[in-house]
Amino acid sequence: MMEVDDYFFLQLEKLPSSKKKLADEMVKVLHEWAPVNKVAEYLQRDPTTIYRKIRGRELYAKKISNRILVYTRSIVLLLEDID
């Protein structure tokens, strides 16, 4: 069975160059890892939506200390289905 980490990185490797460039631009704004509230602000969504996407494994995130951080590049994987 594929680990969640492996799944996300495999999906990111398969991205077309246009989406990879978009991911690079997001990293410039949000950095490689971003807190949920910053991701929500960037996507103009409620933080609850971001938490729901994390729980549904549509966004790659890690709990570091007492914070949940989103791997910014994973945002491009859900841009077409954000609501």
ZAPAPA-219751 format. One record per residue (C-alpha): x, y, z; residue in one letter. Coordinates in pm, 1 decimal, m for minus. Layout:
<pts>
          x          y          z   bake
          X          Y          Z      A
...
</pts>
This chain:
<pts>
          x          y          z   bake
        0.0        0.0        0.0      M
      131.3      343.4      m93.4      M
      207.7      585.4      188.9      E
       33.8      923.7      184.5      V
      369.1     1100.9      145.3      D
      458.2      886.9     m156.4      D
      118.0      942.9     m315.1      Y
      143.6     1322.7     m298.8      F
      498.4     1334.8     m427.7      F
      411.8     1098.9     m712.6      L
      117.3     1319.3     m809.2      Q
      338.2     1629.1     m796.9      L
      597.3     1464.7    m1022.0      E
      326.3     1395.7    m1282.6      K
      217.0     1760.1    m1304.4      L
      249.6     1936.3    m1638.6      P
      513.9     2209.0    m1648.4      S
      249.8     2482.9    m1632.2      S
      122.6     2356.7    m1296.7      K
      478.5     2308.5    m1169.5      K
      544.7     2674.1    m1250.5      K
      227.8     2771.0    m1066.6      L
      343.2     2569.0     m765.8      A
      679.2     2749.6     m777.1      D
      497.4     3084.9     m773.5      E
      290.1     2977.9     m473.9      M
      607.4     2881.4     m288.3      V
      747.6     3229.4     m351.9      K
      442.8     3377.6     m177.2      V
      366.7     3118.6       92.2      L
      705.7     2943.4      132.9      H
      747.0     2566.8      109.3      E
      525.1     2502.0      414.9      W
      243.1     2738.6      512.0      A
        0.4     2758.4      804.1      P
     m363.6     2683.3      731.4      V
     m475.4     3044.4      778.9      N
     m224.0     3168.7      517.7      K
     m333.2     2903.4      268.4      V
     m698.1     2994.3      329.3      A
     m621.9     3362.6      278.1      E
     m424.0     3290.4      m41.0      Y
     m708.0     3078.7     m184.3      L
     m975.9     3314.9      m53.2      Q
    m1143.2     3032.3      136.6      R
    m1242.5     2975.0      495.4      D
     m983.3     2788.0      705.2      P
    m1250.8     2523.9      768.6      T
    m1237.3     2438.1      397.0      T
     m861.9     2391.7      417.2      I
     m891.4     2168.1      723.7      Y
    m1156.2     1963.8      541.2      R
     m923.7     1921.2      243.0      K
     m643.7     1809.7      477.4      I
     m869.8     1556.4      652.0      R
     m985.9     1430.2      312.8      G
     m620.7     1392.2      207.9      R
     m664.0     1633.4      m78.2      E
     m393.2     1858.5       66.2      L
      m64.5     1738.7      208.0      Y
       m1.4     1870.4      557.9      A
      202.7     1787.4      865.9      K
      155.3     1869.7     1229.8      K
      473.7     2032.0     1350.3      I
      475.6     2112.4     1718.2      S
      127.2     2257.5     1774.7      N
       80.7     2387.1     1418.9      R
      m58.7     2226.2     1106.8      I
      143.3     2326.0      802.9      L
       38.7     2267.3      441.9      V
      295.7     2164.5      184.2      Y
      240.3     2454.4      m52.1      T
      310.7     2262.2     m373.0      R
       20.4     2028.0     m293.9      S
     m225.4     2315.3     m341.5      I
     m205.0     2278.7     m720.0      V
     m348.1     1928.7     m690.7      L
     m685.4     2063.0     m581.9      L
     m715.4     2394.7     m763.2      L
     m981.7     2269.2     m999.8      E
    m1191.1     2131.5     m712.6      D
    m1155.6     2378.0     m425.5      I
    m1511.4     2409.9     m292.1      D
</pts>
